Structure formats: structure tokens, C-alpha cells
Amino acid sequence: MGLWVLLAFGILFLGSAVGHFMKLISDSSAGEGWVCVALSAFCLGAFAILQAEKNSQKRFLNWIAANREIIKSGRATYEEKAITPDTKLVQFTVVISLIVITTRIPSRYYIVGQESATFVGLVYSFITLITGWWGIPHGPIYTVQSLYKNLTHRSVITVSDLLGEK
């Protein structure tokens, strides 16, 4: 649901920007139009990034399920990275809120120590800082929880956990 909220707001801000720029023909102030363009770009960009993460997560989980026995043997590789049952994975969360709607969207799994997990955690935290606070009552609560988990890597699991073996 959260992804669609971002898409809807991106389209609304874009429509508002067009309205402000149409008004520019008769008025000399374009500042509000540019703010709407920036907000629209942020929402649509965040939507695209989060949708790509969701698709990547599905591919990874399907790969895990299809390669269960190879993973157990310790010979599996995914996107040129060795995957064993003990491989540690981290997942981040972004919070998106609007007045009475608050949703948490998880990232795909990142391999701890082999990918720029810290950078991704910072990106998710930045999006959460901008979009997470605005829901009552859960927005501020989920935002603080998400920031804490994202910045301290508290959502670490192993591939064995995904395989249901622990």
C-alpha cells in the first residue's frame, strides 16, 4: 500500500506543479511550482526505487527456494556472491505516513559485509526521515523504530532462517 501512496503523491505534486506553471503565464512567481516538481520527483523516485527493491526481493527469495540443496552444500552463488546457510543478511525498513495512513516497507535482503549495506541503510533512513513522521499515531513511533534498526543493522538474519531450518 505504501508504494501506491508514494505514486499517488508523486502524481498529485506533478499535477500541482503543472497548475503552478500554467499560472506562471499570468503571474511571475514560479517558486511553488518548483517545490511541487521537487516533491513529485522525490515521491516518484522513491516509488521507483522501492518497487525495484520489491522485485529484487522476490527474485532472491525464489532463488533461495529453488536452490535449497545447493545452498545447504555450501556451493551456491547468487549474483557472483557465495551463499551458504550461515550467510548473514540484513533488511532495512522505510516508513511512509500521511495523517492517518502509516506503512512500513521492507527492503530486499542485503548480504552483510559484501554489499554497501550501510549506504542503503542511510538511504532508507533518509526517506523515512522525510516521509515517516506525518502519520498519527504510528508515524513517529515507526519512524524512530525504523531509524534505530536501519542505522544499527538490528534486522540481521541468516539464510538458514529463510530456509526455515533454525
C-alpha positions as CSV (number, residue, x, y, z in Angstrom):
1,M,0.0,0.0,0.0
2,G,2.8,2.4,0.8
3,L,4.3,2.2,-2.6
4,W,1.0,3.3,-4.1
5,V,0.7,6.2,-1.7
6,L,4.1,7.4,-3.0
7,L,3.0,7.1,-6.6
8,A,-0.3,8.9,-5.9
9,F,1.5,11.8,-4.2
10,G,4.1,12.0,-6.9
11,I,1.3,12.4,-9.5
12,L,-0.6,14.9,-7.3
13,F,2.5,17.0,-6.8
14,L,3.3,16.8,-10.6
15,G,-0.3,18.0,-11.3
16,S,0.1,20.8,-8.8
17,A,3.4,21.8,-10.4
18,V,1.7,21.9,-13.9
19,G,-1.0,24.1,-12.4
20,H,1.6,26.5,-10.8
21,F,3.5,26.7,-14.1
22,M,0.3,27.4,-16.0
23,K,-0.4,30.2,-13.5
24,L,3.1,31.5,-14.3
25,I,1.8,32.6,-17.7
26,S,-0.2,35.3,-15.9
27,D,2.0,35.6,-12.8
28,S,5.7,36.0,-12.3
29,S,6.2,33.6,-9.3
30,A,7.3,30.1,-10.1
31,G,8.7,29.1,-6.7
32,E,5.8,27.0,-5.6
33,G,5.8,25.2,-9.0
34,W,9.5,24.2,-8.5
35,V,8.7,23.0,-5.0
36,C,6.0,20.8,-6.4
37,V,8.3,19.5,-9.1
38,A,10.9,18.6,-6.4
39,L,8.3,16.9,-4.2
40,S,7.0,15.0,-7.2
41,A,10.4,13.9,-8.3
42,F,11.2,12.7,-4.7
43,C,7.9,10.7,-4.5
44,L,8.2,9.2,-7.9
45,G,11.9,8.4,-7.5
46,A,11.2,6.7,-4.1
47,F,8.4,4.8,-5.7
48,A,10.7,3.5,-8.5
49,I,13.5,2.6,-6.0
50,L,11.1,0.8,-3.7
51,Q,9.4,-1.1,-6.5
52,A,12.8,-2.3,-7.8
53,E,13.7,-3.4,-4.3
54,K,10.4,-5.4,-4.1
55,N,11.1,-7.1,-7.4
56,S,14.7,-7.9,-6.4
57,Q,13.4,-9.4,-3.1
58,K,11.0,-11.7,-5.0
59,R,13.8,-12.9,-7.3
60,F,16.1,-13.6,-4.4
61,L,13.5,-15.5,-2.3
62,N,12.6,-17.5,-5.4
63,W,16.2,-18.3,-6.0
64,I,16.7,-19.4,-2.3
65,A,13.7,-21.7,-2.6
66,A,14.9,-23.2,-6.0
67,N,18.5,-23.7,-4.8
68,R,17.8,-25.0,-1.3
69,E,20.0,-28.1,-1.6
70,I,22.9,-26.3,-3.3
71,I,22.9,-23.7,-0.6
72,K,23.0,-26.5,2.1
73,S,26.0,-28.0,0.4
74,G,27.8,-24.6,0.5
75,R,28.4,-24.3,-3.2
76,A,25.8,-21.7,-4.2
77,T,26.4,-18.3,-5.7
78,Y,23.9,-15.5,-6.3
79,E,25.0,-12.6,-8.4
80,E,28.6,-13.7,-8.0
81,K,28.4,-13.8,-4.2
82,A,28.8,-17.0,-2.2
83,I,25.7,-18.1,-0.3
84,T,25.8,-20.6,2.5
85,P,23.3,-21.4,5.2
86,D,25.4,-19.1,7.5
87,T,25.4,-16.1,5.2
88,K,24.2,-13.1,7.2
89,L,21.5,-10.9,5.6
90,V,20.2,-7.5,6.7
91,Q,17.0,-5.9,5.8
92,F,16.0,-2.2,6.1
93,T,12.7,-0.5,6.5
94,V,11.2,2.7,5.2
95,V,8.3,4.4,6.8
96,I,5.7,6.4,4.8
97,S,3.0,8.3,6.5
98,L,0.2,10.7,5.7
99,I,-2.1,11.8,8.5
100,V,-4.0,8.6,9.3
101,I,-2.0,6.2,6.9
102,T,1.3,4.9,8.1
103,T,3.1,2.0,6.4
104,R,6.4,0.2,6.7
105,I,8.1,-1.2,3.6
106,P,11.0,-3.6,3.9
107,S,13.9,-3.6,1.6
108,R,15.3,-6.6,-0.1
109,Y,17.9,-8.6,1.8
110,Y,21.5,-7.4,1.6
111,I,24.5,-9.6,2.3
112,V,26.3,-8.2,5.4
113,G,29.9,-7.3,4.6
114,Q,29.6,-7.8,0.8
115,E,27.4,-5.0,-0.3
116,S,27.1,-1.4,0.6
117,A,24.5,-2.2,3.3
118,T,25.4,0.9,5.3
119,F,24.7,3.2,2.3
120,V,21.4,1.5,1.7
121,G,20.5,1.9,5.4
122,L,21.2,5.6,5.1
123,V,19.1,6.0,2.0
124,Y,16.2,4.2,3.7
125,S,16.7,6.3,6.8
126,F,16.7,9.5,4.8
127,I,13.4,8.6,3.1
128,T,11.9,7.6,6.5
129,L,13.0,11.0,7.9
130,I,11.1,12.8,5.2
131,T,8.0,10.7,4.9
132,G,7.6,8.8,8.2
133,W,6.7,11.4,10.8
134,W,3.4,12.6,9.3
135,G,1.0,9.9,10.5
136,I,-0.9,9.9,13.7
137,P,-0.4,8.0,16.0
138,H,2.1,5.5,14.5
139,G,4.2,7.7,12.2
140,P,6.6,9.0,14.9
141,I,6.8,5.6,16.6
142,Y,7.5,3.6,13.5
143,T,9.9,6.3,12.3
144,V,12.1,6.1,15.4
145,Q,12.0,2.2,15.3
146,S,12.9,2.2,11.7
147,L,15.8,4.7,12.1
148,Y,17.2,2.7,15.0
149,K,17.0,-0.7,13.2
150,N,18.4,0.8,9.9
151,L,21.3,2.6,11.5
152,T,22.3,-0.3,13.8
153,H,21.7,-3.2,11.5
154,R,19.3,-4.8,14.0
155,S,17.4,-6.8,11.3
156,V,20.1,-9.4,10.6
157,I,19.2,-13.0,9.8
158,T,20.9,-15.9,8.2
159,V,20.0,-17.8,5.0
160,S,19.2,-20.8,7.3
161,D,16.4,-18.6,8.8
162,L,14.9,-18.1,5.4
163,L,15.1,-21.8,4.7
164,G,13.2,-22.4,7.9
165,E,16.0,-24.5,9.4
166,K,16.6,-22.7,12.7
